[in-house]
Amino acid sequence: MHIDNYFSISNSEVRDAEFVIYGIPYDATQSFKPGSRFAPNAIREASWNLESYSQFFSFDLSFAKVCDAGNVNCDGSFQDIGMRIENLLGDISGIPIAIGGEHSISCLTSRKFKKCCFLVFDAHFDLRDEFDGSRFNHACTARRIFEEGFDIVIAGVRSGSREERAFADRNDIKYIFSWDLKGYEDVDRLVGEYDRIYLSIDMDAFDPSYAPGVSTPEPFGISPKILLELFREIADRIVALDIVEVVPDADKITQTLAAKLIFEFIAGYSSKR
């Protein structure tokens, strides 16, 4: 067995699992540094270096039922991948945790979860109507999800076009710049009215000093500690989670942070039950 084959805390069959981890090794539209197709297995490998006890939540992760369902086949068209994800999600009752892959995969993983707030941590607005000739480019993710009827909250943003910012203002999309995000309370206020939250974590939301291995690094980012504290407040309202845009780095910093965020989300959710 190779340690990049499945997540270290996987201990359950898919039909019994409270949390189902699955990878989507897709990076067809990444516009700067490609390579997030390698992230799912790199994050799995990094998970084996982490203790299965959360000190922050005082929770032993061996008590959570977790299944690693493997990687989705990413051959064929974007729509083909979407159908495979839809079939997978149709067979599970646990909370799905998708490991990208580029951010466009959120367009596919969120479709099951209508009438939710789409809370996304991202350095970029991702509100372009199209980029490089594609409407499903990773720079268009929030725009496509907005068109599906989700309420959008973007946290940690610090990059994008003037047109994207105008689109957000015109359509009452909530956002908070990284320099205004002082603590988890600032995000908690923006999602306080929602009892169902789809959480998308683009790893470039974090400052490159915390997450150097991302497709489009952007200076002046946030600290991961904000997510840790936010999980304490909203984990039990999260109905699905994705972590995207990791381009595995040689020192394994970014993929380890991604794995740790999955650990702490599961611990945070489980400790509130």
Summary of the structure (lengths in Angstrom):
residues: 273
radius of gyration: 16.9
end to end distance: 33.4
largest distance: 52.2
contacts: 987
relative contact order: 0.19
helix: 36%
strand: 22%
